[in-house]
Amino acid sequence: MSGRDLLGALAERVVVADGAMGTMLQTAGLDLDDFAGLEGCNEILNVTRPDVIRSIHDAYLAAGADAVETNTFGANWANLAEYGIADRIEELAAAGARLARDVADGWSTPDRPRWVLGAVGPGTKLPTLGHVDYRTLRDAYQRQTAGMLAGGIDAVLVETAQDLLQAKAAILGARRAMAAAGRAVPVIAHVTVETTGTMLLGSEIGAAVTALEPLGVDLLGLNCATGPAEMSEHLRHVSRHFRGAVSVMPNAGLPQLGPDGAVYPLGPADLAAALRGFVTDYGTRLVGGCCGTTPEHVRVLVAALDGVEPARRDPRREPGVASLYQSVAFRQDAGVLMVGERTNANGSKAFRDALLADRLDDCMEIARGQIRDGAHLLDLNVDYVARDGAGDMRVLAGRLATTSTLPIMLDSTEPAVIEAGLEMLGGRCVVNSVNFEDGEGPTSRFARMMPLIQEHGAAAVALTIDEEGQARTEESKVRVAERLITTLTEGWGMAVADIIVDPLTFPIGTGQEETRRDGLETIAALREIKRRWPDVQTTLGVSNVSFGLSPAGRQVLNSVFLHECVEAGLDSAIVHASKILPSSKIPDEQRQAALDLVYDRRREGFDPLQRFLEVFSGVSTASSK
Amino acid sequence: MPLEERLAARIVDGERTGLAEDLDEALRGKPALAIINEDLLAGMKTVGDLFGAGLMQLPFVLQSAEVMKAAVAHLEPHMEKTDSLGKGTIVMATVKGDVHDIGKNLVDIILTNNGYTVVNLGIKQPIATILDAAEQHGADVIGMSGLLVKSTVIMRENLEEMNARGLADRFPVVLGGAALTRGYVEGDLTDLFHGDVHYARDAFEGLRLMEALVAARRGEGSVPAAATPGSADAERRAERKARRERSLRIAEQRRATEQPTEDLPARSATATDNPVPTPPFWGNRVVKGIATAEYASLLDERATFLGQWGLRAARGGEGPSYEELVETEGRPRLRYWLDRLQTDGVLEAAVAYGYFPAVADGDDLVVLGDDGAGERERFTFPRQRRDVRLCLADYFRPRDTGETDVVALMVVTLGRRITGYANELFAADAYRDYLEVHGLGVQLTEALTEYWHRRVRGELVLPDGTPVGAADGPDAKAFFDLQFRGCRYGFGYPACPDLTQQEQLVRLLATERMGVTLSEEHQLDPEQSTSALISHHPEASYFNAR
């Protein structure tokens, strides 16, 4: 049976997967010889005791399971390296998949196919905490999936994910294996939410949904750690916001530690009742068991689900990004999404000095300052001549990954720097930015940046720049925006809501003739872009508008310009949030002068720039702080 | 600015940068003890005056105290072992049965950093322990604190115990706490106690009392009845006493002329034909991992900034307005703390809640078995003796209607870590952080309570298909104005004052699954937890059942 059929079946009915493998192996009476001297290495049994593994698959299929999981949970880098057999990842994964395939095929009938889910576990190393680097993990997961594909799996099941960066490594490793093998199967991702209510490193379920869905996950859900009671709220969230199908495999209750190890309190009837509730309440389509569940649990579950109609879902995705901890929506109820601009080696001298002197704690303090100031996202830019940009990005993004609850906007013109950041952050990032400066040919920056954005499921800032340069007029800004949106959606499969168009801000206070209309052209372009693509996001580096003016004048002009842009439909702004004044705090005379300047209201005998400079001569900063 | 003035100014401004250098320079001119007494304490005195005049907010007072603490710590190696400020000693504690210690700890901070020796015994201290410590440390004063109404009774018992032990003359007592009133302390308790007992409204009144009491003990002055300016004279005290007696007399007269209870209706006229909604499930559930941003969006900013953090506008229009303080201090610090608490893994929000079939039986609410039969638990509520004769049970279908109602119960908690986290800040002399984290913890617990009450309203569906929550007001402000259908009653509040009734609630919800238990004193543990009984009745609102 092929994977396509699995998704087809899931669209029609509930599919029941098996229960625990480890629990069954513990009772199989295996000795050290069975493990070839590698005590506790369950994956070695795929070659030393295939009979035992077969019998377990057989027992679950006999109990009525539609799908079995391969005995490959630990066929990964961290686990097998501990036994000194990391070189056997692909071999043991293939062996495990072949066993399950063979047994499942024996049970399959044309009316009742049986599927094989390739189990991918987390290992014991957490990349977000620096235990292992992303690429090592990803490449090992690629080898594991390659083996399982060769062995005939119908889907990849990335389960027991505790660290979003580890989950990303597993999913993207699996995707690379599929691309190499020329055979794609569905990807199922299960995160593990601890009794604390978050994943091990503090991720809320919302962060997991936002981070994992763009990686091309077909089913999302939870497994392990707790019983169904503790999972309910998280599954509810997945059901309401994830657009693929929902899947769940709880333990047989919250494990209670006794003298003989963990004891799982939930009997078959209780587990079945809880899972049935997940089907009728949350529309869950794939159900099964994790630790402590047995063929008897599956038998009772299959009976309990007979004729049960899954709840209809109406999932609403909330476009946005995520840190390790939380999801942040692009659209903020109470105003504009503020992107902190101080963690920028080009924009903030304090940050650059701290970076050059390796004062990382000071860099983090600057990041925290942005949070205090009300930023929703942090723009992180480490580009500075003669520095190892990728190295700096690795260090800073790695620190921010756990230090900040705010998602990161990775800001660099260098694809290698962006990639370094993406490989340190398990949440969902924005990449700042792409444009058509040197076209979209194979060697263009655009063509080098986009595969990274696509693979990592990032959102992207798209600047209205093309081969002719920066778009200065409404017409050209909209034209380039259209080309960007079309290329990103049709060429690269991005959702319109994940594209953040930046129609560019230029200084309007320089006095040069050609800059006079830059403010109003940007505002007009914003309005037109939002009219034509209501779902697209927009952003501007607002502070640039006032470049060259006095500090007091800058603060007022930035604030007034931002206000006008928000009126025109601006969704987010890259600003120093605490330096923005509310309209009510700006004296009428100053606001009028700023508005005249923004809209270039020149007339006979009146120059708005001159007027603006007069109004602000001698005025000191009325900081809102 | 000359060095000595600069040192005092550093204390007032809470400015730590360059402090060590200034102190080292000062040490070349005079001994450490003199620097403390002449310069640093002068700064603290200014801080107290500014606070008293309403010109300085509590967070900045605490910042000053932090600098004071750091300065003294810097000077300590330069002091003789025998050097003591010798200003006096207070032994203080939160009284038996009460775990609330923010107020007591603020007094500790202010007294300590004004040169007094403070022996802080912690929470839930019986009088015997307090007295032993007072003897052992040669206390000049005993301080007792407590937030609960019950604690005011404990304080009275403690004073009686001191009378009985003949220790009333030996130790003057200062009392403080949210449920105390000046009238109660300066009236009832003063009459009862054979010694000297005083009420301290805040930490600075405590400081003034301490100064006066120690001076009196050392024969250097007399103690005013109250240390608050303007209320110090005996005349006012007599007037207050007269007023109190007058109101007691009126109450007695009213009771005498009241209708006898039997002539009053047994039950209020609350409707019994309101629609009963259907819950999504019967029984209880535990929910963890509620996204911080979701419930934090219901944070009552005003209660947090004004009530907990003390961000009050300066009196007389000098200095920043409340709105300015919110912008410059409140919101930035709030965002900072929400981020820190989350990245440090401090918030463990959890809810145990459930829906139960129930009927009213006189003054009782009877929780039935899940099949709608039998009696599972019984809550007993007080009924008003006059007015409309309301009782909480009236908001549920009476048993004799033959119909069954639904009651929602919930307990929410922010978990145990937030309290420990705050206490660590206190122990590390990060006073302002301590105040902010504690206060934010209290208000986040409230926000979580609001959030889950809203969830309950959304889950209860009326027979016409609309949820009870359809009547909710449009925004967060509407919540604080109680614009929604039904009402949420907390135990220990006027409509259901009896804390022991929480036993039934905790049993029904099996709250131990999320680590919440009841202490011997029927307080929820951990501290940042709340309990509630929710009625969906459209007439339900807060009332006083006395």
Interface residues (C-beta under 8 A of the other chain):
Chain A: V193 T195 T196 G197 T198 G202 E204 I205 G206 A229 E230 S232 E233 H234 D281 Y325 Q326 S327 R368 I371 R372 D373 G374 T402 T403 S404 T405 L406 S578 S624 K625
Chain B: P280 R285 V286 V287 K288 G289 I290 A291 T292 A293 E327 T328 R331 P332 R333 R335 Y336 L338 D339 R340 Q342 T343 G345 E348 A349 A350
